[in-house]
Amino acid sequence: MSVFRSNNQIYVQLIDDLTGTTVLSASSRCKEIAEQKVNKTEQAKLVGKLAAELSLAKGVNAVVFDRNGYLYHGRIKSLADAAREGGLKF
């Protein structure tokens, strides 16, 4: 589970390391998240929940969390906590 954070958006990808392919992706630019008027931390929570739902639907329930060098606080922590609440195991 790889996370990228820009100034305005947050993106997450589930990547299969064995084959090097992206299994699924979710971002704050998804229609159902983008139309909600919430702050960036709340957006990260929504992206985490969406990523957890999509991954469980694909049969993925355990991931390795790659924060890509970002400090584990703020939006990154919110996304990870929401994904854990959604059922993903890190």
C-alpha positions as CSV (number, residue, x, y, z in Angstrom):
1,M,0.0,0.0,0.0
2,S,1.8,3.1,-1.3
3,V,0.8,6.6,-0.4
4,F,1.5,9.8,-2.2
5,R,0.5,13.2,-0.8
6,S,0.5,16.5,-2.7
7,N,-0.5,19.9,-1.4
8,N,-4.1,19.4,-2.2
9,Q,-4.7,15.7,-2.9
10,I,-3.8,12.3,-1.4
11,Y,-3.5,9.1,-3.4
12,V,-3.1,5.4,-2.4
13,Q,-2.2,2.4,-4.6
14,L,-2.1,-1.3,-3.7
15,I,0.8,-2.8,-5.6
16,D,1.6,-6.5,-6.0
17,D,5.4,-6.6,-5.5
18,L,5.7,-10.0,-7.1
19,T,4.3,-9.0,-10.5
20,G,4.9,-5.2,-10.2
21,T,1.3,-4.4,-11.1
22,T,-1.1,-2.0,-9.4
23,V,-4.0,-4.0,-8.0
24,L,-6.2,-0.9,-7.2
25,S,-6.0,2.8,-6.5
26,A,-8.0,5.4,-4.7
27,S,-7.6,9.1,-4.3
28,S,-9.2,12.2,-3.1
29,R,-10.0,13.0,-6.7
30,C,-12.6,10.2,-6.9
31,K,-16.0,11.6,-7.6
32,E,-17.7,10.6,-4.3
33,I,-14.9,12.0,-2.2
34,A,-14.2,15.2,-4.3
35,E,-17.8,16.4,-4.1
36,Q,-17.8,16.4,-0.3
37,K,-16.7,19.7,1.2
38,V,-14.3,18.5,4.0
39,N,-10.8,19.4,5.0
40,K,-7.7,17.5,3.8
41,T,-7.5,15.3,6.9
42,E,-11.1,14.2,6.5
43,Q,-10.4,13.6,2.8
44,A,-7.6,11.3,3.8
45,K,-9.9,9.3,6.1
46,L,-12.4,8.9,3.3
47,V,-9.6,7.7,0.9
48,G,-8.5,5.2,3.6
49,K,-12.0,3.8,4.0
50,L,-12.4,3.6,0.2
51,A,-9.1,1.8,-0.2
52,A,-10.1,-0.7,2.5
53,E,-13.4,-1.4,0.9
54,L,-11.9,-1.9,-2.6
55,S,-9.1,-4.1,-1.3
56,L,-11.5,-6.3,0.7
57,A,-13.7,-6.7,-2.4
58,K,-10.6,-7.8,-4.3
59,G,-9.7,-10.3,-1.6
60,V,-6.7,-8.4,-0.2
61,N,-6.9,-8.2,3.6
62,A,-3.2,-7.7,4.6
63,V,-0.8,-5.1,3.2
64,V,2.5,-3.5,3.9
65,F,2.2,0.3,4.5
66,D,4.6,2.4,2.5
67,R,4.4,6.0,3.5
68,N,7.1,7.1,1.0
69,G,9.1,9.1,3.4
70,Y,6.3,11.2,4.8
71,L,6.1,11.6,8.5
72,Y,3.5,9.4,10.2
73,H,1.1,12.1,11.4
74,G,-1.7,14.3,10.0
75,R,-3.1,13.1,6.7
76,I,-0.9,10.0,6.5
77,K,-2.0,8.8,9.9
78,S,-5.6,9.5,9.2
79,L,-5.5,7.5,6.0
80,A,-3.8,4.5,7.8
81,D,-6.2,4.6,10.8
82,A,-9.2,4.7,8.5
83,A,-7.9,1.8,6.4
84,R,-7.3,-0.2,9.6
85,E,-10.9,0.5,10.8
86,G,-12.1,-0.6,7.4
87,G,-10.6,-4.0,7.9
88,L,-7.1,-3.9,6.4
89,K,-4.2,-5.5,8.4
90,F,-0.8,-3.8,8.3
